[in-house]
Amino acid sequence: MPSTMIPDDPLPSGRGTRILAVANQKGGVGKTTTAINLGTALAAINQQVLIIDLDPQGNASTGLGIDLDRRKINSYSLLVDNVSLFDVIQPTEIPGLEIVPSGTDLYGAEIELVDFERREYMLRDALIHATGAYDYVLIDCPPALGLLTINALVAAQAVLVPLQCEFYALEGISQLVNTIEKVRGVFNRQLEIQGIVLTMYDKRNNLSADVAEDVRGYFGDKVYNTVIPRNVRISEAPSHGVPVLIYDMNCTGAQAYLALAGEIIHRERKLSA
């Protein structure tokens, strides 16, 4: 765990802004797909949403149609160059949804941030001005538990964990849970798991049902009732630069993300009641 700084006060929540890190150190679990489609679903029900693409691969930026020539000022600029948040935000074609895109220079951020005095707090400090401007900020984390993900966990109020319905699902999440506990103890005492969403669920496959049962047995009500099905439309949508809700609103994948957005809002309201 980098550095040993005393935890700052919690990031102010503005008019109810919720900052969620979408994280899982395992790749291929539907993390970016969940970030962009959940963001789109929240925007569709009149929430103001900002997605921060913190993954050097830039898949969230691609999935929201942000061309490479629009990514010259990006999340690297935010973290390393101290560029203002509102100077790096890009609009998307979805009303109510904006993005801080990723860029290839983000690959070097892990090394460069090591020498920064407040290296774990760079994103948190940058997001001060986002509170009050958005209902939700979703941070799409890279599939690794390095400084970029640590920055996301320090900035976030809670973590949303996409979990693929496969044999090693629970084994893979244990490291993330351990990291969340360490971040909470050292940098961000308010951090919690907001929820776990089961992805790539195949109702024809007994393994999916078995994994879902195991995860629910272990994490209880932290697991959302909504499951994201394995759906070809979800897989096709990124190649067209649009979320699945735009690509095919009526497919099972799109409807699942709408249901997930509703469930998240309901859970958030219960927490704040």
Helices and strands as residue ranges (DSSP letters): E 18-22, H 31-44, E 49-53, H 59-63, G 68-70, H 75-79, H 85-88, E 90-91, E 97-100, G 104-108, H 109-113, G 119-121, H 122-126, G 127-130, E 136-140, H 147-155, E 158-164, H 169-186, E 192-201, H 206-219, G 220-222, E 223-229, H 232-236, G 237-240, H 244-247, H 252-272
